[in-house]
Amino acid sequence: MVRRASPGFRVVLVALPLAGLLFAVMANGSDDSAKPAADAPKAPAVAGSELCMACHSDVATAQQDDWHSRAVASRPGSSNCEECHGPSAAHTGDPANVRTFYDVKHAPAGRSAQACLSCHQRVGRNAALWKASEHAQANVRCWGCHSQGATPHNRTIRRPDKTVCYTCHRDEQAKFEMTSHHPVNEGRVDCSDCHDPHARQSDRAKTDICASCHAEQRGPFVFAHGAISGELTDGCLDCHQAHGSPNQRLLRYTGRGLCLQCHADHALHFLPRTCWSAGCHSQVHGSNTSPLLFGS
Amino acid sequence: MLRSQQTIPAALAVALLMLGATGLRAEEKPTGYQATQSWTVGIGAQIQVIDGNERRFDQYVTPPAGFYLSRLAWKQSDPHNRLAADLYLRDIGEPGPSGELWLLAGNTAALRAAYRRSAFFSDFSSASDRTRRGDLIVGVGSPPGPGSRYSWQASFGDVGVRGRPAAGPRDWRTRNSSAVFGWRGDQYAVDVRYGREAFDFRTGGSLSGTTQTYGLSLASVGSQNTALTGSLQRDTTDLDGRTTGVDGWTAEAALTHSVRDNLSLSAEVRQRKIGQTITENAYARRNSSVRVEANYVPAPHLSAKGFWQTGQVDYVDGRQLNTITADTNTLGLDIKHRPSRELEWRARFRQRNVGDRPRSYTVANTLTNSLIYSAVRRTDVSFSFTPPSAPAGLTGQWQHDWWRNNSQGARNTVNTTVLTAWWQQPGGQLSANASFTHQGFGQAVAPDPVTHRGYASRINSFVFGLNYQAAPDTAFYAAYTTVVAQGANVDDYGRITVGANYTTPHGDKLLGELNVGSFNDLLTPALDYDADLLRVEWQRGF
């Protein structure tokens, strides 16, 4: 039976949540339109990084070989240390007073990221979307990955590798030791090849992510295997376990057991041959010649 | 070798042009930095003894053998960052080399080029040769900086696989080019992007052609509490030897608002529509979804997240005579709590239900049962315990994945349990960690009536690691891994690794590592192997 939702239902389905959200925004106001009061305190003054280096010579030494520190310092108009830590004039006048600074180290991740996001504005496109990511909500700070927990003064890592991810995701490290696995431990694949650490995990992107490396399975095919399209299912993950599996090719089940997940009425079909390895339905991801995905 | 050498000089030329055009005119002020340049060279030697199925051992990568150039690194920068460079090459001349180059030109343009090649056995039969895959990515763009109105990025990627056996998947190659140009105002940012992919499957019956993608994105950037983003994308695919191709549109919009410090709401709508396709059986012509999500922190150290996503899919059936509209509803809940400084726990639940699931017709023209799962569920509970009195910790996770297809009578599960413990000696010389993982794949289908073997599997793995910093310049480490699979597959794998690092008074680094491992497949003994690897490496910096 064919049934199509009425156009009016679709409009309500789309408009209602957006209308509710917009109402919440308007009801609570926004910081956008606020203007500073006439008697607001003046912005704290910038002292200059040369004064910082006079006392914090150890940091100055450590920064010598750090490309990130050089990039921040050499940018036109940059105030170097104060770009991240905030204006320091009150501190240089009273060295015991460190509260004038923006507390990059101890602030919640969402706030401490503002120091980095002032330059790296394309991470998550803007600050509000980074805040919605799982890492931000788990209070993971930028330098937790990009400096492996140290400070970004002398060890800034542009693209953290699996060892950084493993410090928290130890369970995934064990899965990559399984019989069949993505070769992460062999150095052929990085965690960031599939996962975007700055954005919220997207359910709909599963097939696209796999196809970015496994282009030959993507299609388009004249006769597609519906399971891999992903609109109503999990796409590639219907059959494959992404991190590790006891079965070859990261399959969730072995032999005809894999196909019987969905094609349960074929349990007695052409015993004892398997579905694709016996040479029948070998074009399992899609075929350009056979509607039953037979091999050419 | 991939025919990609032309692209690297082209990308470098772009970067150097940017340097010449703007880098030298960059405002220069004293930075306090000095010019630096450093080299690092590594020479390695690896002895490998394989007894058994070498192809199974080299399933993912062919390691270096004999003497080889293990690494070559070069870094240079000047006080004003007119040109900063970072080059890193690994396993040069070996079956699996990799390298990365990064250039920063006058804070105006940044280039990143990465290359990785792999040689491995995707086919264990004695008649096959190694499959080789090469990945090259080159990206150039404007580096991040405050107050920049305009930004640009261009990238090129070349991926190819060759050496496949005659039967099975064929050799293939794809080349991607993309460009993004952005403008950022005080309130909004706009991106315009274009991408082109040429894919070539060379041999066999797969299709070759090109895909072009055009995109427009808009985002609000003026507020830290509200974000509005939208994007529109069109993609068209032309196929060699065919008069028709594939084209589609995708539109998305998302709104996120922080109502208070402890409450944020977001809503997202998305629609993808295919205007033309070459598929002659079932496919999704339209896919629309709406998602609303709330993140709430009701009390210190307690947070909750909930979302609801609903969607509709216009599914064209196998004979393309009917369109069935299927509904999906997904509900998710995530609670995290830290009742004390030592203990934190988290529970996550997500379930997707599919209504009006499409059915199709067999070749005998009879209506089939639906192949789509009626419901999919994931339940995940985890905890972390870190006693304040000792530098140690314990984490655990239990995850249950469940799929149900009512019309097929199929119920399938994957249960995962992970337990990890770590300990560090006060003073930091000795540290240890251990991790146990169990994964069980359950299936409701009866065992194979001929072989009487079930299709379900379970796998247990145990990983133990030990690190000992004997002196500031000397460290030792050891690791033990064992993996046992049972059920449809019966095999076991074990590996012991011991190693040491030493830094000489002159700054040279010496590394030594011994790996002893074995793999035993009780159902297919021809895949068994014992592998012993001894690797030593010397590194010197200049």
Chai-1 contact restraints between the chains, C-beta under 6 A:
chainA,res_idxA,chainB,res_idxB,connection_type,confidence,min_distance_angstrom,max_distance_angstrom,comment,restraint_id
A,V2,B,N322,contact,1.0,0.0,6.0,A-B,restraint_1
A,R3,B,T325,contact,1.0,0.0,6.0,A-B,restraint_2
A,R4,B,T325,contact,1.0,0.0,6.0,A-B,restraint_3
A,L13,B,V290,contact,1.0,0.0,6.0,A-B,restraint_4
A,V14,B,V269,contact,1.0,0.0,6.0,A-B,restraint_5
A,V14,B,V290,contact,1.0,0.0,6.0,A-B,restraint_6
A,P17,B,A267,contact,1.0,0.0,6.0,A-B,restraint_7
A,P17,B,V290,contact,1.0,0.0,6.0,A-B,restraint_8
A,P17,B,V292,contact,1.0,0.0,6.0,A-B,restraint_9
A,L18,B,A267,contact,1.0,0.0,6.0,A-B,restraint_10
A,L21,B,L255,contact,1.0,0.0,6.0,A-B,restraint_11
A,L21,B,L265,contact,1.0,0.0,6.0,A-B,restraint_12
A,L21,B,A267,contact,1.0,0.0,6.0,A-B,restraint_13
A,A24,B,V259,contact,1.0,0.0,6.0,A-B,restraint_14
A,V25,B,H257,contact,1.0,0.0,6.0,A-B,restraint_15
A,N28,B,V259,contact,1.0,0.0,6.0,A-B,restraint_16
A,D31,B,S223,contact,1.0,0.0,6.0,A-B,restraint_17
A,D31,B,N225,contact,1.0,0.0,6.0,A-B,restraint_18
A,D32,B,G222,contact,1.0,0.0,6.0,A-B,restraint_19
A,D32,B,S223,contact,1.0,0.0,6.0,A-B,restraint_20
A,W67,B,A84,contact,1.0,0.0,6.0,A-B,restraint_21
A,R70,B,Y33,contact,1.0,0.0,6.0,A-B,restraint_22
A,R70,B,S77,contact,1.0,0.0,6.0,A-B,restraint_23
A,R70,B,N81,contact,1.0,0.0,6.0,A-B,restraint_24
A,A71,B,N81,contact,1.0,0.0,6.0,A-B,restraint_25
A,A73,B,T31,contact,1.0,0.0,6.0,A-B,restraint_26
A,S74,B,T31,contact,1.0,0.0,6.0,A-B,restraint_27
A,S74,B,H80,contact,1.0,0.0,6.0,A-B,restraint_28
A,S74,B,N81,contact,1.0,0.0,6.0,A-B,restraint_29
A,R75,B,N107,contact,1.0,0.0,6.0,A-B,restraint_30
A,R75,B,G145,contact,1.0,0.0,6.0,A-B,restraint_31
A,P76,B,E27,contact,1.0,0.0,6.0,A-B,restraint_32
A,S118,B,P146,contact,1.0,0.0,6.0,A-B,restraint_33
A,C119,B,P144,contact,1.0,0.0,6.0,A-B,restraint_34
A,C119,B,G145,contact,1.0,0.0,6.0,A-B,restraint_35
A,C119,B,P146,contact,1.0,0.0,6.0,A-B,restraint_36
A,H120,B,P144,contact,1.0,0.0,6.0,A-B,restraint_37
A,R125,B,A219,contact,1.0,0.0,6.0,A-B,restraint_38
A,N126,B,A219,contact,1.0,0.0,6.0,A-B,restraint_39
A,N126,B,V221,contact,1.0,0.0,6.0,A-B,restraint_40
A,N126,B,A227,contact,1.0,0.0,6.0,A-B,restraint_41
A,A127,B,Q224,contact,1.0,0.0,6.0,A-B,restraint_42
A,A128,B,A227,contact,1.0,0.0,6.0,A-B,restraint_43
A,A128,B,T256,contact,1.0,0.0,6.0,A-B,restraint_44
A,L129,B,A227,contact,1.0,0.0,6.0,A-B,restraint_45
A,A132,B,T256,contact,1.0,0.0,6.0,A-B,restraint_46
A,R170,B,T420,contact,1.0,0.0,6.0,A-B,restraint_47
A,R170,B,S435,contact,1.0,0.0,6.0,A-B,restraint_48
A,D171,B,Q397,contact,1.0,0.0,6.0,A-B,restraint_49
A,D171,B,V418,contact,1.0,0.0,6.0,A-B,restraint_50
A,A174,B,S435,contact,1.0,0.0,6.0,A-B,restraint_51
A,A174,B,T437,contact,1.0,0.0,6.0,A-B,restraint_52
A,A174,B,S461,contact,1.0,0.0,6.0,A-B,restraint_53
A,A174,B,V463,contact,1.0,0.0,6.0,A-B,restraint_54
A,E177,B,S461,contact,1.0,0.0,6.0,A-B,restraint_55
A,E177,B,T481,contact,1.0,0.0,6.0,A-B,restraint_56
A,E177,B,V483,contact,1.0,0.0,6.0,A-B,restraint_57
A,M178,B,I459,contact,1.0,0.0,6.0,A-B,restraint_58
A,M178,B,V483,contact,1.0,0.0,6.0,A-B,restraint_59
A,T179,B,A485,contact,1.0,0.0,6.0,A-B,restraint_60
A,P183,B,Y60,contact,1.0,0.0,6.0,A-B,restraint_61
A,E186,B,Y60,contact,1.0,0.0,6.0,A-B,restraint_62
A,E186,B,V61,contact,1.0,0.0,6.0,A-B,restraint_63
A,R188,B,V61,contact,1.0,0.0,6.0,A-B,restraint_64
A,R188,B,S118,contact,1.0,0.0,6.0,A-B,restraint_65
A,A215,B,T174,contact,1.0,0.0,6.0,A-B,restraint_66
A,A215,B,F199,contact,1.0,0.0,6.0,A-B,restraint_67
A,E216,B,P169,contact,1.0,0.0,6.0,A-B,restraint_68
A,E216,B,W172,contact,1.0,0.0,6.0,A-B,restraint_69
A,P220,B,V246,contact,1.0,0.0,6.0,A-B,restraint_70
A,P220,B,I278,contact,1.0,0.0,6.0,A-B,restraint_71
A,V222,B,I278,contact,1.0,0.0,6.0,A-B,restraint_72
A,V222,B,E280,contact,1.0,0.0,6.0,A-B,restraint_73
A,F223,B,N281,contact,1.0,0.0,6.0,A-B,restraint_74
A,A224,B,T279,contact,1.0,0.0,6.0,A-B,restraint_75
A,G226,B,A282,contact,1.0,0.0,6.0,A-B,restraint_76
A,E231,B,A284,contact,1.0,0.0,6.0,A-B,restraint_77
A,E231,B,N287,contact,1.0,0.0,6.0,A-B,restraint_78
A,E231,B,V313,contact,1.0,0.0,6.0,A-B,restraint_79
A,L232,B,V313,contact,1.0,0.0,6.0,A-B,restraint_80
A,L232,B,A326,contact,1.0,0.0,6.0,A-B,restraint_81
A,L232,B,V354,contact,1.0,0.0,6.0,A-B,restraint_82
A,L232,B,I372,contact,1.0,0.0,6.0,A-B,restraint_83
A,P246,B,S457,contact,1.0,0.0,6.0,A-B,restraint_84
A,P246,B,I459,contact,1.0,0.0,6.0,A-B,restraint_85
A,P246,B,A485,contact,1.0,0.0,6.0,A-B,restraint_86
A,P246,B,N489,contact,1.0,0.0,6.0,A-B,restraint_87
A,N247,B,N489,contact,1.0,0.0,6.0,A-B,restraint_88
A,R252,B,F441,contact,1.0,0.0,6.0,A-B,restraint_89
A,Y253,B,Y455,contact,1.0,0.0,6.0,A-B,restraint_90
A,T254,B,A488,contact,1.0,0.0,6.0,A-B,restraint_91
A,G257,B,Y455,contact,1.0,0.0,6.0,A-B,restraint_92
A,L260,B,V445,contact,1.0,0.0,6.0,A-B,restraint_93
A,Q261,B,A410,contact,1.0,0.0,6.0,A-B,restraint_94
A,Q261,B,N412,contact,1.0,0.0,6.0,A-B,restraint_95
A,C262,B,L371,contact,1.0,0.0,6.0,A-B,restraint_96
A,A264,B,Q408,contact,1.0,0.0,6.0,A-B,restraint_97
A,A264,B,G409,contact,1.0,0.0,6.0,A-B,restraint_98
A,A264,B,A410,contact,1.0,0.0,6.0,A-B,restraint_99
A,L271,B,V450,contact,1.0,0.0,6.0,A-B,restraint_100
A,P272,B,V450,contact,1.0,0.0,6.0,A-B,restraint_101
A,N288,B,G205,contact,1.0,0.0,6.0,A-B,restraint_102
A,N288,B,L207,contact,1.0,0.0,6.0,A-B,restraint_103
A,T289,B,G205,contact,1.0,0.0,6.0,A-B,restraint_104
A,P291,B,N281,contact,1.0,0.0,6.0,A-B,restraint_105
A,S296,B,G205,contact,1.0,0.0,6.0,A-B,restraint_106
